[in-house]
Amino acid sequence: MTRFSVWAPEASRLRVRIDGIDHRMALDAGGWWRTDVDCAAHGTDYMYLLDDSDEPLPDPRSRWQPYGVHGPSRTYDHAAFPWTDDEWTGRDLSGGVIYSVRVGGFTPDGTFDAAIARLDHLADLGVDAVELHPVNVERGSAHHSACWYTPHPSYGGPDGLKRFVDACHERGIAVVLNLAYDHLQPGAGAHRIGPYLAEVANTWGHTLALDGPHGAGMRSFITDNVLMWLRDYHADGVRLDAAHTLIDRDALLLLDELSAAVSALSIGLGRPLALIAGSGLAGARFIPGPGADLAELLAPSPGGAAGIPALDRDHRAEFGSLEQLFGILRAGFATVLTTDRPTAALSPGLLRIGATLLLTAPSTPVLQMGEEWAARMPFGPDGVSTPGALDWSELDKAEHRDMLDLHRRLIVLRKSQPDLASPVLRRSEVWHGGSFLAIRRGSCVVVANLRRTTQRINLHGTARSVLAATEPGLVLVHDAADLPGESAAVIACCRFDR
């Protein structure tokens, strides 16, 4: 016996079609239509028929869409998957290193199974978590989704994603899913079944009717979806993309409900779950409650994408200003995201400076895929999609292997130094000049020389030892460092004077 349920509060009649036979559905409380069918086991195709129309529509909450957004939905039993991660207890992501992956561009095949074959690379790199960009969209289509409850079949569908999560947990890597609730594409017909879409639209598409007369049903649509990814797919966290665009006149009602629901699920599962609110605005968006232990702020660059700003006036055209960098360092998350990768505009020395600042920042650093070896593949014009796949053969070249080695060493250093691993700003201090930047992280000072020639940088403390340096030739002089041009270093200090 399988129960079919669909939210359609404005419908006058609903049927579910299975193997050419229509089964009548009964209206229940809250605008839900339901019916139980005997002959609909796991893997049964079905579609809904609304009112007097004979046009079949897919399920807005379809767990499996093997034929794409316009085809029939398919029943899927989450309990049937043979998980092997029983010993996985989760991990606290705050201050860890997150690796951002677009499945369609991570490998030439663009599938979950192909991505599994590259997980040993990530484990060797030392990342704590993988953040998957929306898995319910087609390859190369940015964040445009019409089916929120199922991974796209081109990536491997539900079982493919579960195999990927299982393999990540086997290697000690957590999984965060990036979920785009700021808009819904009307392609799958959800707006025809129920009042899912508002009249307001944003850059990406139609916004959701969160504050209309059926707002409670729409909030449930999102909350249930978040819980599904965390519970049924064993994800360790979700990131709400562009959460500031969610139009809800009931203040933070949706975010409050999400926080409470995720907190309760975390207790029930006995493992930590992260709820992250992504924002493109110059202000943090915290989701209150114990289930929301992370928040994100990415300062917009002049081109509209978020990212680490320019490293000095000679390079201001690439990313922005030093003042923007300070905003990002104080944000909670730090990342690089522009249409062109930094490799297209920055010298090798400045790339190494960027890596050092990112992986020692008082934040939760996010590495874009391929960034660890200075990959040259650009992102699409939206800054999100990928026009092709990463060229893994670049790792055969010395310049890329050297960059990868630097990232490995910086991640090891971050994990070995509590002052660097902490995302808390209490013991952080920043000072800078026209061509240098220094950041105190507890007993460590991170320094960057943005000139092309050596300069002396005041450490405001007694230098003890060099923990990391991107270039040879660094000289410590009591309370200062003579730093080679276009280089960065992490220096252990004591007896600070400020």
N, C-alpha and C positions, 0 to 999 in steps of 0.2 A: 504494500500500500504506500503510495507516494502522495503527499499533500502539495497541491499547487496553490500559491498565494500571489496576488498582485494588488498593488495599491492603485486604485482608480476611483477616487472619491466623487468624481463628476460623471461617471459612467452610468448608464441605465441598464446595461446588460453586458455580461462577459462570458466567453466560452474559451476552453482550452482545447486545441486540436492536436490529437495524437493518432498517428497512422491513419489519417483521413477521417477519424471519428471525432465529433465535437462533443465535449462534456460541459454541461452547464455549471456555472459557478454561482455561489450564493454570497450575497452582501453581508459582511460582518461589521463589527464595530470599527470606527476609525477610517472608514472608506476602503477596507480590505475586502477583496473577493477571494473565496476559497472553495476548493473541492478536493476530494480524495479519489485517486484512480488506482485500480488494482494492477493494471498491466503496464506500469511505468517504472521499471527498475532503472538502476544506474545505466546511463548511456542511451536513454530514450529521447528522441527528438520531439519537440513540441513548439507550438506558437499560440498566441492569444488572438481572439477576435473581439473587437470592441463594438458595442451597441449593435446596429443592424448591418455593419460592414462585413464583407466576406474577405477583406484583405488581412492576411495573417501578419502579426507583429511579434517581434522577439520580446523576451522577458526583460524589463528594465533591470532586474536583479539576476540576470542569467549567470550561472556559475561556469558555463562552458558555451562558447560560441565558435564551434569548429569551422563554420563556413563564413565567418566574418560578421560584420554588424547587421547586415540585412538578412542573413540566413536564419534558419530555425535555431532555437536554443536547445540545449541538451542537458538532461538531468545529470548531476554529478554528486557522488557520495564522498564527502571529504574524509570520512572514517576509513575508506578503503585503501588509502595510500600507506605503504609500508615504511613508516618513519624509522630512522635509526638513531635519532638524537635524544634519546631518553635521558642521557647524562648531562645534556646541555642545561646549564643553570642561568644563562644570560650573562650580561655584563653591563656595567655602568658606562655609558658612552661619553659622559662629560669629561672633556680634556683629552679624550682618545683621538686617534687619527682615523678619519673617515675617508673612504675611497669612492668617488662618484663614478658610476657606470651607466652608460647608455647601452643596453643589451644589443641593439641593432648595429652599433658601430664598434663594439668591443672586440669582436672577431670577424673574420670574413663571412662566416656562416650566419652570424647574428642571432644565435639561439642560446637558450639557457645551457644546453648540454655542451656547446662549444665554449661557453664562458667557464664552465666547471673545469675544463682542461687548463685554464689559465689561473686557477685559484692558488696553486702552489707558488706562483709568482707573487701574488699578493701576500700570502703567508710569509714568504721569505722577505718581502719588503717590510713587513711588520705592522701592517694596518690592523686596526681594531674592529672596523666595521666596513661593510660595503653598502653604499646608498644606491639603490636602483632607481633611475628615472622611470616615470610611469610605464608600467609593463602592460597596460591595457590599451596601448595605442600602436598604430602601425609604425614600422621602421621608417625614420625620416620625417615623421609627421609632428615633430615637437611634442606638445602636451595635449593635442587635440584628441579627446576621448569621447566615445559614445556609449561604451560598455564599461561600467565601473567595477563590476563584480567578478571579472574574469580576466586572466592574462591573455594577451593576444595570441591566436594560434600560430602565427608566423614565428614566435619565439619558442614555442613548445607547449603552450596551453597550461592548464592547472598542474598537471603532473610534472611538466618541465620546470616550473618555478619551484615546486616542492623539492625536486631533486637538487636544484641549485641551493636552496636554503639548507637542506640536509647536508650537502657537501661543504658549505661554509661552516656550519656548526662543527662538523668533523674536524675542521682545521682551526677551530677556536675563533672564527670570524663571525661577528654579529651581522644582521641584515636589517637595513632600514629601507622602507619603501617610500618613495616620493609620490604623493597623491595630489592631483590637480583638481581641487574642488571649486576653483574660481570660475569655472565655466563648464558647460556640457554641450557637446555637439549634438544637434538634433537628428543626425543621420540614422540612428537606430529606432527612432520613433517613440522614445520615452515620452516626449511632450504630447504625443497623441493619445497615450494611455492615461496620463494624469497631468496635473498642473505642476510639472517639474520646473518649467522655465519662467523667469520673470520677463517683463517687457524691456528691462534694462540690459544692455550688452556692453562688454568691455572689448579690449583689443583681441582677446582670444576667441570670444564667442558669446553665447547667451549665458547670463548669470542665473543663479538658482533662485526660486521663489521662496526664500527662507522666511520672509516677514509678511507673507500674504495670509489669507484666511486658512490655508492648509500648511502653514509654516512648520507645525509640529511634525507632520508627516515627512516633510523634506529634511528636517533635522534628523529624524530617525533614519532616513535614507543614507545620510552621511555617517552617522554614528554607527549604525549596523555594519556599514562597509569597513570602517576603521577596525572594528572589533573582529570582523571576518579575517582580515589580513593578519592580524596579530594572533588570533586563536587558531584558525584553520590552516594558515600557511606558516605558522611558527615564526613570523617576523618579530624582530626585537624592538622595533620602533617604526613610527611613521612621521613623515615630514609633510605638513600641509603647505603646498606650494601657494605663494601669493595670498596668504591668509588674510591680509589687510583688505582684499577685494571682496570678501564675503559680506554681502549686504544683509545685515540682520539688525533691525531697529530695536530689537529686544536686548540691547547692549551686547554683552558677551554670552548670551544664553547658549548659543551653539557651542562655544568654546568651554563654557562651564560644564555642559552636559558631556562633552567629549572627555574632559579631564576626569570627571567623576566615573564615567564608564570605564576608561582605561585604567584608572586606579583600582577599581573593583576587580577588573580582569587580571591585573598584575598580582593582586593578592590571591585570587583563585588559582592562577597558574603557578604561583610560587617563584616567579622570576621577574626581574625589572623590565619595564616597558617604557620606552621613550616616546614622548609626544612633542613634536617640534613645530613651531609656527614660523614658517618662512615669510619674510616681508621684504618688499622692495622699497620701503619707505625709510627715511632717515630717523628711525625710532624703533626700539625693540618691541616685540609683540610677545609677551609672556602669556602662556596659558596657565592660569592659577591651579593650584592643587598639587598633591604629591605625584600624580601621574605625569605632570609636565615639568620634568627636571631640566629641560633645555629650552633655549630660545635663540632666535637668530636675528641678526641685523647685518645687512650688506649695504654699504653706502653706494648709491648709484654713481656710475662714472658718467662723464659728459655724453657718451654715446648711448646711455640708457641701460647698459648692462652693468651688473655688479662685479666688483673685482678689487684687487689690491691696486691702489693708485700709483702714480708715477713715482719713481725713485729719486729723481732730481730734475732740475729745470731743463737740463739737456735732453731729458726724455719725457717731458711733461705731456707731449702729444699722445703718448701711448695709453696712459691710465688716468692721470689727474694730478692731485696735489698731495703733499705730505700731510696736510691737515686731514684729508680724507682717509689716509692710512691710519692716523691715530683713531679715527672713528671706528674703523674696522677692527683695530687691535683691541678696542674696548667693547666689542660687540657680542662676544660669546662664540661666534663662528668666524672663521677667516677662510677665504677661498679665492681662486682666480677664475673668472668666467667672462670672456670677451669673445666676439665673433672670430677674430684672429687670435691664435695662440700667442703668448708672449715670445715664443721662438721666432715669430715673424718680424719682430721689431726690436728685441733686446739683445744685447751682446751676451756671450756666455757668462761673463763676470756678473752682469746684472741678473741673469737667470739664477745664478747660484746665490746671490744676495736674496732674491725673492724666495727661494726655497728655504733659506735659513730663517728669514723673518716669519714665514708661514709656519714652519715646524717648531718654532720656539715661542710663538705668540701666546698671550694669555687668553686662549680661546679653545675651541674645538676645531682643529684644522681640517679642511676638506680638500683633498687632492682630486683634481679632475683626471679622468683616465688618461694614461700616457704622459701626464705631467712629470712623473717621476723619472722619465728618461728624456724629457724635452721633445716629445713627439711633435711632428710637424703637421699632422692632420688638423685642418681648421674645423670649427663648428659652423653650422649653417647660419644664414643671415639673421635668424631669430636668436642666436646665441645658445640654442638648446639642441636642435637636431644636428645630425652628423651626415655629411654628404657621402661618406664612405666609411671604411673600417680602419682601425689602427694598423699601422705597418709595423708588425712585431719584428721584422727583419732589421729595423733600425738598431736594435740591440746588438747587432753584429759589429756596429761601428764604435770605435773607441770613445768618441765624444758623448755618445748616448750612454754607454756603459759607465763612464765617469760620473755622469749626472745621476744615474741610478744608484751608484755607490754612495754618492753624497746624501741622497735621500735616505738610504738605509742607515747610514751613520747618524744622521740627524734624528731619525725616529728612535734608534737605540739610545741616543743621548737623552732625548726627551723622556723616555721611559725610565732611565736610570737616575734622573735628577728630579726629585719631587717638586722643586721650585719651577722647573720648566713644564712639568706635566700638569700642574694645577691650572685650571682655566680661570681661577679667581684673581681679580685685579688688586687685592689688598696690598700685596707686596710688589707691585709693579710701578715703575716710574719711567717716563719718557723724556729725553732731552735731545735737541737736534740743532744743527746749524744749516747753512745753505746747501751743504753737500755731505752731511753725515747724519746718521741716526743712531741713537743709543737707547736701549730698553733694559732697565733693571728688572730681573725676575728673581727676587729673593737675594740669594748670594751670587747669582750669575748676572753678567752684563752681556747683552747681545749688541754688537757694534757693526755698523755698515758704513763703508767708505764709498761714496757715490762719485767721487772724482776718478779721473784716469791716472792720477799720480798718488803717491803715498801721502798720508796726512796723519797728524797726531790727534787722537780723540781722548778727551778727559773721561776717565772711568768713575770719578767721584768716589773712589775706594782703592784700597791697595790690591794690586793684581797678584794673584797667587799662581794660577796655571791656565794654560789654553786648553779648553775642552774640545773645541772644534774650530777649524779655520778653512775657508774655501780656497785660499791661495797660500803658498809658502812665503816666507819673508817677514812674518809678523814679529814685531819686537815689543816686549813689555818694558815700560819705563815707570816703575813704582806705581803711580796712580793714573797712568795713561798708556795708550797703545799706539804704536806707529803701524798703521794698517796699510798694506799695499792697495794700489788703485783698484776700484771696482771689485771689492772683496768684502767678506763678512767674517765675523768670528764670535765664538761664545767663550767668555773668560770668567773663571771663578775668582771672586774678589772677597775681601773682608774689610772691616773698619771703614765703613762708608762715611762720607762727610755731609750727607744730606738725606 
